[in-house]
Amino acid sequence: MTRKLKRTGQIWIRVFPDLGVSQKPAEVRMGKGKGQINHWVCPVKKGQILFEINGVSASLALQAVQLAQHKLPLKTQFIQNF
């Protein structure tokens, strides 16, 4: 998105991966506590805003968001607020 906007305007990312998912190594016996953190995730609920764009035209913001939509594993939509 920043490349499409050519470093103009501002982009806010409204989600942050703050939930750690732990996993024990393969072939380890049960018990002995919880495993180490394997990766971080961010649960996204329906209707949650992912990105905000300010300082560019609506058509350019729509093009940038459409590029990002193709890379996301969920269905998204563009909402314009004046």
C-alpha atoms as one frame of an Amber mdcrd trajectory, in Angstrom:
protein
   0.000   0.000   0.000   2.816   2.434   0.800   4.389   1.841  -2.595   1.091
   2.546  -4.342   0.643   5.755  -2.344   4.271   6.704  -3.137   4.964   7.574
   0.513   2.280  10.286   0.544  -0.508  10.467   3.081  -0.671   8.373   6.238
  -1.543   4.715   6.813  -2.585   3.416  10.230  -2.602  -0.312  10.871  -5.350
  -0.928  13.423  -4.488  -4.551  14.255  -1.475  -5.811  16.185  -0.423  -9.433
  16.842  -0.446  -9.499  20.635  -1.673 -13.052  21.298   1.059 -15.661  21.564
   0.410 -19.218  20.368   2.500 -21.835  22.124   3.499 -25.212  20.747   5.511
 -28.064  22.173   8.234 -29.648  20.021   7.460 -32.765  18.001   7.661 -36.170
  19.716   7.586 -34.793  23.267   5.639 -36.650  25.935   2.539 -35.180  27.522
   2.824 -33.075  30.653   5.797 -31.005  31.809   4.005 -27.688  31.346   3.193
 -25.464  28.429   5.385 -25.160  25.342   7.232 -22.083  24.164   5.626 -19.391
  22.041   5.749 -20.464  18.423   4.142 -17.457  16.718   1.996 -14.384  17.385
  -1.527 -13.877  16.050  -4.170 -11.191  15.971  -7.783 -12.373  16.098  -9.825
 -10.272  13.648 -13.543 -10.014  14.314 -16.221  -9.340  11.741 -16.613  -5.604
  11.133 -13.206  -4.661  12.535 -11.265  -1.905  10.755  -7.834  -3.100   9.607
  -6.324  -0.027   7.918  -6.968   3.700   7.830  -5.643   5.967   5.086  -5.517
   9.763   5.226  -4.065  12.495   3.029  -4.644  10.993  -0.433  -7.516  11.014
  -2.899 -10.290   8.444  -2.565  -9.491   6.807  -5.907  -5.814   6.339  -5.002
  -6.743   4.983  -1.570  -9.159   2.518  -3.194  -6.424   1.250  -5.524  -4.014
   0.800  -2.618  -6.583  -1.069  -0.529  -7.471  -3.339  -3.445  -3.807  -4.349
  -3.702  -3.816  -5.217  -0.002  -7.130  -7.103  -0.254  -5.627  -9.645  -2.653
  -2.962 -10.562  -0.079  -5.321 -11.022   2.884  -6.848 -14.461   3.610 -10.284
 -13.026   4.396 -13.034 -11.106   2.661 -12.723  -7.328   3.090 -14.469  -4.211
   1.856 -13.525  -0.560   1.361 -15.373   1.924   3.566 -15.128   5.637   2.848
 -15.783   8.119   5.653 -15.771  11.878   5.110
